[in-house]
Structure formats: structure tokens, C-alpha cells
Amino acid sequence: MKEKRKSAGLPPGSVVFTGSQKVEKISIHYLQYDADFLDEKNYDNHAKITFHQSAPERIDWYDIRGLHDTQLIEAIGKTFNVHTLVLEDIVDVDQRPKFEEYEKGIFIIIRALAFDKVNEVITTEQVGIYFRKGLVLTFQETESDLFELARQRVQRGRGRIRTRGADYLVYALLDVIVDNYFLVLEEVDDVIESLESELLQHTDNSIRERMHHLKIALLAARKSIAPLREAISRFAKSENELIEDSSTVFIRDLYDHTIQIMDLVESHRDTLNGLQDLHLSEISFRMNQVMQVLTIITTIFVPLSFLAGMYGMNFDNMPELHYKYGYFILVSFMFLLAGGLLFWFRTKKWL
């Protein structure tokens, strides 16, 4: 039975964590930067943290990893005046990817994907991103650093990321997660290719089960990617003043990437469907081969059984029954008959 949602029946804006605790301590990574300045700190939720937003010309990025401490989430929301519906969605880990505009900020939910090569399943992690001018808040379920590549770009001060606003940083964070989709699907493609090679060598239930699990994994990935395409589209078309015109072209490119990813997912699903059909065809073909051999054996032994049955009848007056060489003649005839049938089967290419 499906577990009842923990937030069911509560008023809107209730901050209730609906997932399972995946980290022992919530860690908080803080970056403050502009074109010429960079400050970086790390905290955990047991340390005394003073959340603040600096001057508008600088970007403050708080990356929170772990969502089970709802008091901390509420404190962050109170400090930065984040809408309670945003806080509710942050700790509700069953949200679908979406783009929401609020009076004082913009909120985006995206799901990060990872491929477990051992169990051949795709795992998902909800990521919430809230931003306004000069401030970016990111919320991850686990302690893994999903934004490492974007963080390195900020730390190195290369490219345009240090000279752009919060909207461009959000684009860079989304781009890192979306680019990882390609890597996940490449790993899935490698497994599909190995399945195809194994399928041509032998067919067993383990291959069928692996294909079924991969189809379920791709379905889960599709549920995460399909709504993201709509969310990125809304992001690209938004006329919100928090999104600079110079960032729109990059967001549109990100939207193109989501379309490519959806095409890859559908392609992999079609390939798996083809492999399942091939699997069934291989089973049917091998069964037909077995039936062909059994039919040939039966065809050979039917006339031999007729001869053996006829000369096995207990009549006294049978012409060849008491003939001195009758047994040898009958056995020789049986061998010739069997050989003749085998030769005929080969000329017909049934063997």
C-alpha cells in the first residue's frame, strides 16, 4: 500500500519534511563574490550561522545539503523573506520539476540523476533553487556536491560567471545538472549495448529482468526530465526583472539541451523495446529449432516403427518371418530408409 503523504491535511505553507534523512548533519557552503572579490565558508547546522545578504552588487550563494532540519529551513526562509509555499516545496521531496515566480524571488525545482552501475538503476535527487537579485539559495537532499563544476568556475574567476548576476549563476547550476543527464544516459547506453551483445550469445531470464529494470529506470528519468523541459521553457520566456536579457540566450540553449535529452531517453526506450522483441524472437527461433529436430526425429522413426510393429505381430504364417537372413535384411532396410530420409531433409535444407 502506498504510504500516505506526511503533509496531507495540513494547511498550505506547512514546512514538513516528506523524505528520509540522508545526511547526519546538514552542511552549508557559502560563497560571496563579485568580479574582484571572493569569500568562501563551510558550516554545519550545529554551528552558529548568521545568514545575511550583502551589498546588491555582490552575489551571496548559500548551498544547503540536507533537508530534514525544518527549523533551519524556516530560519533561512524568515531571514530572506522566502514565501512559505517555497519552503513547503523545498522539504517535500516528491515535487515535480517546475518554475515558479513570486513577488520577491523565483523558485525552480529540478531533479538530479545518477546511474547505479551495480544495480543498473537511475536514482534521483530533488534540488531546489531560489534566487533574487544578489542572492541564490540551493537545497540538496544529500551531501554530494552536485554543483562542483559551477563552484570551481566561481572560485577560479574565469569566464563571465563572476561578472554576471544571480540569474546567470542559476543558469550555470542548472546547466551542470542537465549536462550530467547526458553522462547518465551514456552509461545507460553502454549497458544497453552490452545487453545486446549478450542477447545474441544466449537468452536467459536475467537478461529479460535487466531490460525490464532499465525500462523502469528510463521511465523514472523521463518523469524527471519531461516537466523540466516545460520549466526551462518558462524560465527562458519569463519577463521577470530578475532575469537579465543577456542571460536569456543561454537559458534558451539550456532548453535545447533538455529537448536533446528527451530524444535520447525516447531513443533508449525504443532500443530496449527492440531488444525485448529480439529476445522473444531469439526464444521463438531456438524453440523452432528444437521442434524442427524433434519433428525430423519423429519423421524418421515413424516408418521404422511401422516396420518394427508389422514384423512384431504374432502370426505364424508371415512370408519373411522364418527366412534365414530376414532380420539382417530388415535392419539394413531400416538404416537405408533412415539415411534416405536424412539425405532428403538436407536437400530440402531442413537440416
N, C-alpha and C positions, 0 to 999 in steps of 0.2 A: 504494500500500500504506500502511495506517495505521501511523504511527510508534509504535514501542514506547515505553511509558512509562519515563521515566528512573528511576523509583523501583521498577520491577519487580524482584523478587528480593531487595530489601533488607529488613532487619528492621523491624518496626513502630517508629515514632518517629524514623525517619531523616529528617533535615531536608534535602531535596533539592528545589531549585527546578526545576519542570517547565515553566515558561513561557519566554517570550522577554523579554530585558531591554528595558523600555520607558522607562526613565529613565537619564540619565547618572550622576546622583548621587541616592542616597536622601535625601529630605528628611524631617525630623521636626518636627512642630509640637506644641508643648507648652502646655497650659493647666492652670493650677491655680486653683481658685476655691471660694468659698463665697458666702453671701448678701452679705457685705460686703467681699470680697477677690477680686482678680483678678491673676494673673501670667501673662504670655504670652511665649514664646520660640520661636525658629526655629533649627534646626540642620541640618547635613547629615552623612552617615555618615563623613566625614573629620574632623569636629570631635570633640573630646574631650567626650563626654557622660557625665554621671553620672546614671544612671537611679535614681530613688528614689520612694518613696511617702511622702507627708506624713501629717499627722495624720488620723485617720479622719473627722473632721467636714468635711474638705475633699475635693474631687474632683480627682484627677490624671488628665488626659486626654492620652495620647501618640498622635498621629496619624502613622503611618509610611507614606510614599508611595514605593513601590518595594520589590520583594520579592527581588531577585536576590542580595543580600548575606546569605547564610545565616548567616555568622558573627555579624552584627549581630542577626539574628532569634534565634539561640541565646543570645546575651548577654542580650537582653531577657527571654527565657524563663527563664534562670538567675536573673536579678535578681529577677523577680517570681514565681518558682516556678511557672511555667506548665507544664502537663503536656506531655510530648514529643509526644503524639498531636495536640495542638492546634498545636504548632509545625509538625508534618508537614503538617497540613491547610492551614495558612496559606500555605505556599510551593508547595503543589500546587494550581495554578490551575484544575484540571479538576474540582473538587469541586462537588457539587450543594448548593443551599441547605439548611441544616439547623440544628437547635438541639440542643446537647449540654450536659449538666450534668456537671461534675466536682466533686471533693471540695472544691477551693478556688476554684472560679470557674465561670462559664458562658460557653460559646463559641457564637457564631452566625456562619454564613456566609450572605451574600446577594449577589446579582449585580445590579450597577447596569447600566442600559440607556441607550443613546444612539442617536439616529437620524441616519444619514448621508444628508442630503437629496440630495447629488450622486449617490451610487451607489444610493440607496434601499435601504439595508441597516440592520439593527439590530445594533449592536455591544454586547458585554457585557464587564463587568469584575468580577472577583471581589473581594469586600470581606469581610475577616474582622474580627469584633468579639469581644474577650474582656473580661469585666468581673467584678469582685468589689466588695466594699464599699470605696468611696473610690477605685477605680481603673478606668479604661477604656482599653483598647488597641485601636486600629483600624489595619488594614493594607489599603492600596490598591495596585493594580498600577501605576497611572500617577500623574503629578504633579498631575493635575486635582483641585481641591478639591471633592469630592462633598458635603462637609458644611458648605459655606459658610453656608447659611441657619441651621443649628443653631449654628454658631460665632458668628454675629452675635447670635443671641439670648442666648448666654452673655456676650458682650462688652458688650451693652447693658444686661444685668441686668434685662430686662423679663420679665414673666410668672413662672411657677413654676419654671423650669429651674434657677435659681441656688439655690433653697431645697430642691430635691429631691435624691435620692441618685443613685448611678451607674446604677441600673436605669432611672430616668426619662431620663437623658441618652441611654442606649442606645435607648430608645423614640423619642426625638426624632431620633436619627440614622437609624433605620430608617424613620421617617415621612418624612424628607426624600427618601430613595431611592425609597420607594413612591410618594410624590406625583409624583416625576419620571416614573414609569411612565405616569401619566395624560397628561403632556405629550408623551411619546414616542408614545403611541397616538393623540393628537390630530393629531400630524404625519403619522402613517401614514394616518389618516382623510382628511386633506387630499389626500394622494397618491391614495387610492382614489377620491375624488370627481373629481379631475382625470382619472383613467383612465376613469371612467365617461363624462365629457363627451367625451373624445377617441374613445372607443369608438363613440359614437353618430354621430360625424362620419366616421370612417374606421377600417378594420381592417387592421392590418399585423402583421408578426412582432414588431416592437419592443414593441407593447402586450402581446402574449402573453408575451414574455420578462419584462417588468416585473411583470406579475401573478404569474408563477411565482416571481420573486425575492422579491416581497413575501410570498408564501405561505411560502417558506422562512424568511424573517425572522421572521414571526409564529410559526412552529413553534419557532424558537430562543428567542423570547421566552416562549413557553408552557413550554418546558423549564426556564426560569429561574424562572417565576412559580408554576407548579403545586406544586413541592416547598416553595417559600417559604410558601405557604398552610398547609401542614402544620407547618412550623417555627414560624410565628407562633402557630398554634393551641396548640402545645406550650408556647410562651412564655407565652401567656395563661392556660393551665391549670396551670402549674407552681406547686408549693407550696414552692419553694426559698426559704429565708430571705433570700436576696439580693434577692428581688423583693417590694417592699412592696405591701400590699393596695391602697393608694391609686393605684398605677400600673397595676393590672390592668384597670381600666375603660378606660384609654387604649390598652392593648395589644389589648383586645377590639375597640375601634374600628379599630385598625390591621388586625386580621384581617378586618373587614368590608370595608375598602378592597381587600384582596387578592382577595376574592371578586368585588367590582365589576370589578377589573382583569381577572380571568379571564373574566368575562362579556363585557367589551369585546373581549378577544382572540378569543374564540369568535365574537362578532358580526362582527368584521372578517374572520375566516376565512370565515364564511358569505357575507358580502358579496362577497369575492373569488371564491368558488365560483360565486356567482350571475353575476358579471361574466364568468367564464370560459364559463359556459353561454350568456350573452348574446353573447359573442364568437363562439362556434361557431354560434349561431343567426343572427347577422348574416352570417357567411360563407356559411352554407347558404341564407339568404334571397337574398343577392346572386347566388349561383350559380344559384338557381332563376330569378331574373330574367333572367340571361344565357341559360339554357336555354330560357326562355319565348320570348325574342326569336328565338333560333335556330330553335326549333320553328315559330314563325309564319312566318319567312322560308322555311323548308323547305316548309311547307304551301302557301305562295303559289306557290313555284316548281315544285312537283310537277306541277300541271295545265299550267303554262306549258311545262315541259319535255316533257310528253306531246304537246302540240300541236306544239311545235317538232320533236320527234322524228318525229311522224307525217308532217308535211309535208316533212320532210327525207329521206324514203325515195326511192330512185331508181327509182320506177315511171313508165313513160311514160303510162299511162292513169289519171290521177287527175283527178276532176271539176273541182276548183278550181285545178289546177296551172298551167294556161295562161290562167286568167281574168285580164283586164286589171287589175282592181282587187283581186285576191285577196290580195296582200301587205298592202295597207292595211287590208283587212277583217280579216285575221288579227291584225295588230298591234293594231288597235283593240279587237278582241275580247279579246286578252290583257290590255290595260290595263283594260278593263271588268271582266274576271274578277278581276284583282288588286285593283282598287278595291272590288269587291263583297265579296271576302273580308276586306279591311281593315275595311269597314263592319260586316260581320257579327261580326268579332272585337271591335269596340268595343261593339256592342250586348250581347255576352256579357260585357263588362268583362274581356276577356283582354288588352286594351291600355290 
